[in-house]
Amino acid sequence: MEESLMPQKQTAGRDRLGDFAPKFAELNDDVLFGQVWSREQELAPRTRSLITISALISGGNFEQIPAHLRIGRQNGITQAEIAEVITHLAFYVGWPKAWSAFNLAKQIYTDKEEQP
C-alpha cells in the first residue's frame, strides 16, 4: 500500500502489527485509541487509565501493563495511587497478579529513564 493511502497512525498498532494483521492494527489505532480513548467528556483519561490498568492486572495481561502504566502516569496517576490500586486488587484478583504488577509499576515509577 502506498504511503499516501495509509490512514494516520494513532498508536503503535500499525507499527507492530500493520503488516501481519492490518485490520486489527486499524481497529486498535482508529477505534480503541482514536475513538474510545478520545471520549474525554464521558470519562476522563485518568479514570480511563485506572480502569484499563485494573482490567489488565485482573486478566493477567502483563505484556500490556507497562505501556498503560506509562499512559496512566502521563494522565496524572501517582506512584502512591498506583500502589494503592494494586494493593486493593490483590484481594480481589490474587496476590501473584498483584506481585507481578508491582514489579512492573516499580520499573515505570522509579526508573530514571521513565521519568517525565
N, C-alpha and C positions, 0 to 999 in steps of 0.2 A: 504494500500500500504506500502511496506517495505521502511524503510529509505533510503536504498541504491538505490532504484529506483526513488526516488523523485528528480525532477530537482532542480538545485541550486536556492535558493531564491534571487531575485533581490531587492524586496521591501517588504512591509508589506502585500501585496495582499494574499499570501498563508497563512500568519498568521491569517488574519482577515476573509478570505472567502474561504480558501482552502477546508474545509470540506463541505461547503454549496454550493459553486459554483466553482468547481475546474478549469473548462475551462476558466471562466472569470478571476480567480486569475492568471492562467498561462499566459493569454494574457496581463494582467496588468503588471506582473513582467517581462516576457520574451520579449514581443513585445514593449509595450509602454515604459517601463523603460530600458529594456535590449537592444532594437534596436533603437527606435526613439530618446530617450534622449541621446544615445551614439554617435549620428551623429554630433560630435563637429566640423568637417571640414565644414559642411554645415551651421551650426548655433551654435553659442557659447552658452554654458549653461546659462550664464547670460541673454542673449537675449531670450532664450527659456523660462526662468523663468518669465521674464517680460510679454511675450505673454500669458503664461499659467495663471498667476495671473490675467491679464486683462480679459481673457476669462472667468475665474471662477467668477470674480466680475460681469461681464456683464450678465452672465447667472444666477446670484443669487445663485451660488453653494457654500454657505458659510461653509458647513461642511468640504470641501476640502481645503479651503483657508489657514488655519493655517499651514498645512503641507507644502504647496507650498511657503508660506511666509518664513518659515524656510529654505527651499531649496534655495529660492532666496537670502536670507541673506548669506547663505554659498557660493552662487555664486557671491557675491560681491555687491548686491543691498543695497544701504544705506537707512537709515531712511528718509533722505531728498528726495531721489529718489522715494521711495515707496509712500511718502506723495504726491509728485507731480503727480505720475501716478494716484493715487486715485482721486485727485482733478480734473485732466483732465477728467477722466472717469465720474465724477459726472455730467458733462454737456452733456454727450452722452448716459449714461445708467440709470441715475436717482440719485437724491440726497439720497433717502433712502438706495440704494445699497452702495453708497459711504460711508454713515454714518456707516453702518454695517461693511464695510470693514475696515474703520478707527479704529473701536473698536477692531477688530481682530489684525490689524497691530500694534496698540499701545501695546497690550499684548505681542506680539512677540518681538518688538523692545525696550521695556522698562522694561520688567520683568527680574530681575536679574538671574532667573533660566534659561532664554532663551539666556543669553549672551554666545557667543562662547568661 
